[in-house]
Amino acid sequence: MAFAPQDPRTPDPNDPVVHEGRVDYVPTAISVTRARRHAARLIADWGHPALADDVALIVSELATNAMRHGSIPGRLFRVQLTLTKTRLRIAVSDPRGERLPRPRHPSPRDRHGRGLLIVRALADRWGVRERTTGKEIWAELDLTASLPADRCTNEP
């Protein structure tokens, strides 16, 4: 089974960051809930309420993986949202760099193992970036179909 794709992207000077937010969490189940709610609220505040449910689900899946598979006692995981004019990047980092994600193909009876499949279905791109300590799993949503409410018009 293949590992997640590596992150080939470098910052695009023609697509500057408009908003950015990050929060560090203790690797517990309640932190996953808090991360999901915070991400949904943040993206709505940034003018993209139509993306809030997808963002919440992606954050929930990636944060759950960080809690279950990437945690080390006494170390936090981070959720970071970065909005540019053309895309939203969701990144969750954890301290376990030796445990790279692998999408699974669970059977209907399996209770777990669908998180990365959900992320892959919702995101336009996703992958992993190795860090000096740990790893970052990221997903990106293109904003071309989701203009902020204050930019939508009824003009032809």
N, C-alpha and C positions, 0 to 999 in steps of 0.2 A: 504494500500500500504506500502511496507517495506521501511525502510530507507536504505541508502547505507551501505555496510559492513564496520565494524570497521577494522582498520589497525593492523593486527597481527604481522607484521614484526618487527624484531629487526635487527640492523646492523650485517652483516655477515663478520666476520674477514677474511674469505677466499675470499671475493669479495670486495676489497677495492675501495674507490672512486678514479676515474681517473680524472674526471673534475666535477666542480660544478659552477653554476652561478645563481645569483638571482638578481632580480630588483623589487623595490617597485613602484607602480603606483597609481596615482590619479584615483578614480573610475569614469572614463568617457569613452565614446565610442572610442575616439582617442587612449586612453591607451590600449584598447583591440587590436586595429590594431598594435600599437607599440609592444605590448607583443608578438603577433603572429609573426611579422616579426623578432623580436630579437631572439625568440626561434628557428625559422627555420634557421636563419643565424648561430646561435651558434652550433646547432647540426651538421650542414654541416661542420663548422670549426673544430669540434671535430672528423671528419672523417666518419660521417654517413649521407651523403647527401640523400640517398634513404629513410630515415626516416623523412626528413624535412617537407614534406606535411602533414603526419599524426600528427607529433608533432605540427605543426602550427594549425591544426584543433582542436586538443585536447586542446591546450592552449587557442585558441579562445573561445571554448565552456565553459571551466572552468572560464576564465577571465570574460566572459559575465555574467555568473551566479554570480560571485563575485561582479560585478558592479551592477547588477539588484537586487539581493536578499541578498547580504552580506555586503552592504556598510552602513557606518555610517558617517554623515558629519564630515569632518576633519580627517578621518582615511583612510589609504592606504590599498591596497591589494598587495600581494606579489606573484610573479611567480618564482619558483625555479626549476632548472633542475639539476639532479644529475646523472652522468654517471659512472657506474662501468664496469668491464670487461664483465658482463653478462646481464646487463639491464640498461634501461634509466628510471628514475623516474621523472615525471612531477608533481609538487605540486603547488597548488594555495591556498593561505590562505587569509582569510578575518576576520573582527572583529565580525561578527554575529554568535556566537556559538550556539545560541538558534534556528537557522534556518538550520537544517540539510537537506541535499538534499534527494529528493525522485524522483526516476525515474517515469516518467508519461507514459501514453499510450494515446497520443493525437489522436484526430480524424483527418482525412484528411483535414478538414476545419480549424483546429487550426493553428495559425500562429507561435506559440511558443511551447516549451515543449519537444523538441527532443534532446537537448544538451547532457544529460546524456546517452541517448540511443546511440548516436554517439560515445561518449567516451567509453561506454561499448563494442561497436562493434569493435573499433580500438585497445583498450588496452588488454593486456593479463590479467591484474588485475586492479582493481580500488577500491577506498573506501574513507573513511573519518577518520580523526584523530582529536579528540577534543583537543584543546589547552587550556592553562590557560585563555587566552583571544581569543575567536573566534574559528575557525576550519580550517582544511586543507583538501582539496579534492585532492586526488592523483590518478595517473594512471601510470602503468608501462608497458613498452614494453621490451620484451625479445630480446636480440641481437644475439641469435644463428643463425638466418637466415640473419643477416645484419652485416657482417664483414666490418670494415673500408676498404676503397679503397686501402690503402697502404698495407693491409694484404691479399688481394685477389691475387691468383696466378693461372696460367694455368697448374700447375703441377698436375699429377694424384695423 
